[in-house]
Amino acid sequence: MIDLLTIGDIKLDTFITLPHASVECTLEQQGCKLCLDYGAKIEVTSSLSQIAGSAPNVAIGVAKAKKKTSILSVMGHDVTHQVALHFLKLHKVDTSLITTLPGKQSSFSAVLNFQGESTQLVVHSAVDVKLPAKLPATKWIHLGELGRGYDKLFRELLALSKTKNIRLSFNPGQLQIEERKKVLLDLINASEILFVNLAEARLLVDPTASSAGLPAGDLKSVMTKLYMMGADDVVITDGLNGAYANDGKTIIHAPLFPGKRVEATGAGDAFVSGYLSALLLGHTIHTALAWGSVNAASVVGHIGPTAGLLTPEEITRKLSLKPSYRVRSISS
């Protein structure tokens, strides 16, 4: 029995730390742009390549809780695939459901790190991910980012949710949210947990919304509308403002857990893996929010999405050192 099967892209991320750049924003601090000298040869202070993607990040994070995890993904038959298999096995993640397509290139991205914030240039290879004819028994399925061609998989997961006792965790990618197809909305309705950030939450409830931040009074409205889309629990991450969960009865808030910010890639996935690890170990939503927040704070203190992932023992130790940190119900 697998505790968690993650589904999504596996890619090779190259992290580039920029010593010099500029950030230009509007007066409202919205729509900020990272600016570099056009046509220039720019020296950087460091670079690092690492296997990444929501599926491997979350699987590795939950494996830290000594839970059995596996990944369903399709990659190109290339060097990235070989590196991924080695990296995942090293982190005790099952790779038997990762397949390759000859002639295809695996997904990749360049991550520009400037002053602790990441700007990603991403290439998602269009591949047809399918559920295997004999899906291994699993307690949870977590569905992360995918490129084009996701429709059939979404329909397969919908059918599976009606026939199997599998708990579904869903973190839709930007592409799926922007296209907002009916199959996306149906899968949200079938999910036990929906994970999104605040900008994604706004777009889901109002496709005409901008990515600007919400006034504080609007958060409850957005969470209520998201919950009405059918997921049993809705979790929204909101950067420096922390994270929120709504189970239909109470809105719970976890403030940002303090820590050093080096590079932000993988913070959302670290939050998800901390959250799911807590649930798999029988903890409450309050504890899950706290674990997710601590895990995310640890990951942004490192370059890359997995170097800072914590075990449950490390998470609880960090919480014990911050007795003033509290997760609270803020509305009912």
C-alpha positions as CSV (number, residue, x, y, z in Angstrom):
1,M,0.0,0.0,0.0
2,I,1.3,3.4,-1.0
3,D,0.6,6.3,1.4
4,L,0.8,9.0,-1.3
5,L,1.0,8.9,-5.1
6,T,1.9,12.2,-6.6
7,I,1.2,13.0,-10.3
8,G,2.8,15.7,-12.3
9,D,5.8,16.9,-14.2
10,I,9.4,16.1,-13.2
11,K,11.8,18.7,-14.5
12,L,15.4,19.9,-14.2
13,D,15.6,23.3,-12.6
14,T,18.8,25.4,-13.0
15,F,18.9,28.0,-10.2
16,I,20.8,31.2,-11.1
17,T,21.5,33.8,-8.4
18,L,21.6,37.3,-9.9
19,P,23.9,39.8,-8.1
20,H,22.6,42.8,-10.0
21,A,19.1,43.5,-11.4
22,S,16.3,45.9,-10.8
23,V,12.6,45.5,-9.9
24,E,10.1,48.0,-11.3
25,C,6.6,48.2,-10.0
26,T,3.5,50.4,-10.4
27,L,2.5,52.8,-7.7
28,E,0.3,50.2,-6.2
29,Q,3.2,47.7,-6.1
30,Q,1.4,45.4,-8.6
31,G,2.7,43.9,-11.7
32,C,6.4,44.2,-10.7
33,K,9.0,43.4,-13.4
34,L,12.5,42.0,-13.1
35,C,14.7,44.1,-15.3
36,L,18.1,43.1,-16.7
37,D,20.4,44.9,-19.2
38,Y,19.1,44.0,-22.7
39,G,21.8,42.3,-24.8
40,A,24.3,42.3,-22.0
41,K,26.6,39.5,-20.8
42,I,25.7,39.2,-17.1
43,E,27.9,37.5,-14.6
44,V,26.1,35.6,-11.9
45,T,27.3,34.6,-8.4
46,S,26.1,31.0,-8.4
47,S,24.2,28.4,-10.3
48,L,22.8,25.0,-9.3
49,S,20.8,22.3,-11.1
50,Q,18.3,20.1,-9.3
51,I,15.4,17.8,-10.0
52,A,12.2,19.6,-9.2
53,G,8.5,19.9,-9.9
54,S,5.4,19.6,-7.7
55,A,5.2,15.8,-7.9
56,P,8.8,15.1,-6.8
57,N,8.9,17.9,-4.3
58,V,5.8,16.7,-2.5
59,A,6.7,13.1,-2.7
60,I,10.2,13.7,-1.2
61,G,8.6,15.9,1.5
62,V,6.1,13.3,2.6
63,A,8.8,10.6,2.4
64,K,10.6,12.6,5.2
65,A,7.7,11.5,7.4
66,K,8.6,7.8,6.7
67,K,5.6,7.4,4.5
68,K,5.7,5.4,1.3
69,T,5.5,7.7,-1.7
70,S,5.5,7.1,-5.5
71,I,5.4,9.3,-8.5
72,L,3.3,8.9,-11.7
73,S,5.0,10.9,-14.5
74,V,6.1,10.8,-18.1
75,M,9.6,12.1,-19.1
76,G,11.7,12.3,-22.1
77,H,14.2,9.5,-22.7
78,D,17.2,11.7,-21.8
79,V,19.8,12.6,-19.2
80,T,17.3,14.4,-17.0
81,H,15.4,11.1,-16.7
82,Q,18.5,9.3,-15.5
83,V,19.3,12.0,-13.0
84,A,15.7,12.1,-11.7
85,L,15.7,8.3,-11.1
86,H,18.9,8.5,-9.1
87,F,17.8,11.6,-7.1
88,L,14.3,10.2,-6.2
89,K,15.7,6.8,-5.2
90,L,18.2,8.6,-3.0
91,H,15.2,10.2,-1.2
92,K,13.4,6.9,-0.9
93,V,10.7,7.7,-3.4
94,D,9.4,4.9,-5.6
95,T,10.0,5.5,-9.3
96,S,8.3,2.4,-10.9
97,L,5.4,4.5,-12.4
98,I,7.7,7.0,-14.2
99,T,7.8,6.2,-17.9
100,T,9.7,7.7,-20.8
101,L,8.9,8.7,-24.4
102,P,11.7,8.4,-27.0
103,G,12.3,11.6,-28.9
104,K,10.7,13.7,-26.2
105,Q,12.6,16.2,-24.0
106,S,11.9,16.3,-20.3
107,S,10.5,19.5,-18.8
108,F,13.0,22.1,-17.5
109,S,13.2,25.6,-16.2
110,A,15.7,28.4,-15.4
111,V,15.1,30.0,-12.1
112,L,16.4,33.5,-11.6
113,N,16.9,34.3,-8.0
114,F,17.1,38.0,-7.0
115,Q,16.9,39.2,-3.4
116,G,15.2,36.0,-2.3
117,E,12.4,36.0,-4.9
118,S,12.3,33.6,-7.9
119,T,11.4,34.3,-11.5
120,Q,10.9,31.0,-13.4
121,L,11.3,30.4,-17.2
122,V,9.5,27.1,-17.6
123,V,9.3,24.7,-20.5
124,H,6.6,22.0,-19.9
125,S,6.9,19.1,-22.4
126,A,3.5,18.2,-23.8
127,V,3.0,14.5,-22.7
128,D,0.0,12.3,-22.3
129,V,0.0,11.2,-18.6
130,K,-2.3,8.2,-18.0
131,L,-3.3,6.1,-15.0
132,P,-1.7,2.7,-15.3
133,A,-4.1,-0.2,-16.0
134,K,-3.3,-1.6,-12.6
135,L,-3.0,1.3,-10.3
136,P,-1.2,0.3,-7.0
137,A,-3.3,0.6,-3.9
138,T,-2.8,4.1,-2.4
139,K,-4.4,6.1,0.4
140,W,-3.9,9.5,-1.2
141,I,-3.3,10.9,-4.6
142,H,-1.8,14.4,-4.9
143,L,-2.2,16.0,-8.4
144,G,0.3,18.9,-9.1
145,E,1.3,21.0,-12.1
146,L,1.0,19.5,-15.7
147,G,1.5,20.8,-19.2
148,R,-1.0,20.6,-22.0
149,G,-2.8,17.3,-22.6
150,Y,-4.1,17.0,-19.0
151,D,-7.8,16.6,-19.9
152,K,-7.8,12.8,-20.2
153,L,-6.0,12.3,-16.9
154,F,-8.4,14.6,-15.1
155,R,-11.3,12.5,-16.5
156,E,-9.6,9.3,-15.4
157,L,-9.2,10.7,-11.9
158,L,-12.8,11.7,-11.8
159,A,-13.9,8.2,-12.7
160,L,-11.4,6.7,-10.1
161,S,-12.8,9.0,-7.4
162,K,-16.3,7.5,-7.9
163,T,-15.2,3.9,-7.6
164,K,-12.2,3.8,-5.2
165,N,-11.7,4.9,-1.6
166,I,-8.9,7.3,-2.5
167,R,-8.4,10.7,-0.9
168,L,-7.5,13.3,-3.6
169,S,-5.4,16.4,-3.0
170,F,-5.3,18.9,-5.8
171,N,-2.9,21.8,-6.6
172,P,-3.8,22.9,-10.1
173,G,-1.2,24.6,-12.2
174,Q,-1.5,28.1,-13.8
175,L,-2.4,26.6,-17.2
176,Q,-5.3,24.6,-15.8
177,I,-6.6,27.6,-13.9
178,E,-6.3,30.0,-16.8
179,E,-8.1,27.6,-19.2
180,R,-10.7,26.9,-16.5
181,K,-12.3,23.9,-18.3
182,K,-15.3,22.1,-16.9
183,V,-13.1,19.0,-16.1
184,L,-11.0,21.2,-13.8
185,L,-14.1,22.4,-11.9
186,D,-15.4,18.8,-11.7
187,L,-12.1,17.6,-10.3
188,I,-12.1,20.3,-7.7
189,N,-15.5,19.2,-6.7
190,A,-14.2,15.6,-6.3
191,S,-11.2,16.6,-4.2
192,E,-10.7,16.4,-0.5
193,I,-8.2,19.2,-0.4
194,L,-7.7,22.1,-2.8
195,F,-4.4,23.9,-2.5
196,V,-4.0,27.3,-4.2
197,N,-2.2,30.6,-3.6
198,L,-4.1,33.8,-3.3
199,A,-3.7,34.9,-6.9
200,E,-4.9,31.5,-8.1
201,A,-7.8,31.6,-5.7
202,R,-9.0,34.9,-7.1
203,L,-8.8,33.6,-10.7
204,L,-10.8,30.5,-9.8
205,V,-13.7,32.4,-8.2
206,D,-13.5,35.3,-10.7
207,P,-11.8,34.7,-14.1
208,T,-11.7,38.4,-14.7
209,A,-9.8,39.1,-11.5
210,S,-6.3,40.5,-11.6
211,S,-3.5,38.9,-9.6
212,A,-3.5,41.9,-7.2
213,G,-3.8,41.3,-3.4
214,L,-7.1,41.3,-1.7
215,P,-8.3,43.7,0.9
216,A,-8.4,41.8,4.2
217,G,-12.2,41.8,4.3
218,D,-12.4,39.9,1.0
219,L,-10.6,36.8,2.1
220,K,-13.6,35.2,3.8
221,S,-15.6,35.8,0.6
222,V,-13.0,34.2,-1.6
223,M,-12.6,31.2,0.7
224,T,-16.3,30.7,0.9
225,K,-16.7,30.8,-2.8
226,L,-13.9,28.3,-3.3
227,Y,-15.4,26.0,-0.7
228,M,-18.7,26.1,-2.6
229,M,-16.9,24.7,-5.6
230,G,-16.9,21.4,-3.8
231,A,-13.6,20.5,-2.2
232,D,-13.9,19.3,1.4
233,D,-11.1,21.6,2.6
234,V,-9.7,24.7,0.9
235,V,-6.2,25.9,1.7
236,I,-4.9,29.2,0.5
237,T,-1.3,30.3,0.9
238,D,-0.7,34.1,0.9
239,G,3.1,34.7,1.1
240,L,4.1,37.0,4.0
241,N,0.5,36.9,5.3
242,G,0.7,33.1,6.0
243,A,-1.9,30.5,5.1
244,Y,-5.6,29.8,5.6
245,A,-7.8,26.7,5.6
246,N,-11.5,26.5,5.4
247,D,-13.3,23.2,6.1
248,G,-16.8,24.7,5.7
249,K,-17.2,25.3,9.4
250,T,-14.2,27.5,10.3
251,I,-11.5,29.6,8.7
252,I,-8.1,28.9,10.3
253,H,-5.1,31.1,9.9
254,A,-1.4,30.2,10.3
255,P,0.9,33.2,10.3
256,L,4.2,33.1,8.4
257,F,6.7,31.1,10.3
258,P,9.9,33.2,10.8
259,G,13.1,32.2,9.0
260,K,15.8,33.3,6.7
261,R,14.8,33.9,3.1
262,V,17.3,32.8,0.5
263,E,15.3,31.6,-2.5
264,A,11.6,31.0,-2.8
265,T,11.2,28.1,-5.3
266,G,9.3,25.2,-3.8
267,A,7.7,27.0,-0.8
268,G,4.2,26.0,-1.9
269,D,5.2,22.4,-2.4
270,A,6.9,22.3,0.9
271,F,3.8,23.7,2.5
272,V,1.7,20.9,0.8
273,S,4.1,18.1,1.9
274,G,4.1,19.4,5.5
275,Y,0.3,19.6,5.5
276,L,-0.2,16.2,4.0
277,S,2.4,14.6,6.3
278,A,0.5,15.9,9.3
279,L,-2.8,14.4,8.1
280,L,-1.2,11.1,7.2
281,L,0.1,10.9,10.8
282,G,-3.4,11.6,12.2
283,H,-3.1,15.3,13.1
284,T,-5.7,18.0,12.9
285,I,-6.0,20.8,10.3
286,H,-4.5,23.3,12.8
287,T,-1.4,21.1,13.2
288,A,-1.3,20.6,9.4
289,L,-1.3,24.3,8.8
290,A,1.5,24.8,11.3
291,W,3.6,21.9,9.8
292,G,3.1,23.3,6.3
293,S,4.2,26.8,7.4
294,V,7.4,25.5,9.2
295,N,8.3,23.3,6.2
296,A,7.9,26.2,3.8
297,A,9.9,28.6,5.9
298,S,12.7,26.0,6.0
299,V,12.8,25.5,2.3
300,V,13.0,29.2,1.4
301,G,16.2,29.3,3.6
302,H,17.9,27.1,0.9
303,I,18.4,27.2,-2.8
304,G,16.1,24.7,-4.5
305,P,12.8,23.1,-3.5
306,T,14.0,20.1,-1.5
307,A,17.2,20.9,0.4
308,G,15.3,22.4,3.3
309,L,12.5,19.8,3.7
310,L,12.1,18.6,7.3
311,T,11.1,15.5,9.1
312,P,8.2,15.6,11.6
313,E,10.7,15.6,14.4
314,E,12.5,18.6,13.0
315,I,9.2,20.4,12.5
316,T,8.0,19.9,16.0
317,R,11.4,20.9,17.4
318,K,11.2,24.2,15.5
319,L,7.7,24.8,16.8
320,S,8.8,24.1,20.3
321,L,11.5,26.8,20.0
322,K,8.8,29.3,19.0
323,P,6.1,29.0,21.7
324,S,4.5,32.3,20.7
325,Y,3.7,30.9,17.2
326,R,0.0,30.1,17.1
327,V,-2.5,28.8,14.5
328,R,-5.9,30.2,15.3
329,S,-9.5,30.0,14.1
330,I,-10.5,33.4,12.8
331,S,-14.0,32.9,11.6
332,S,-16.9,30.4,11.6
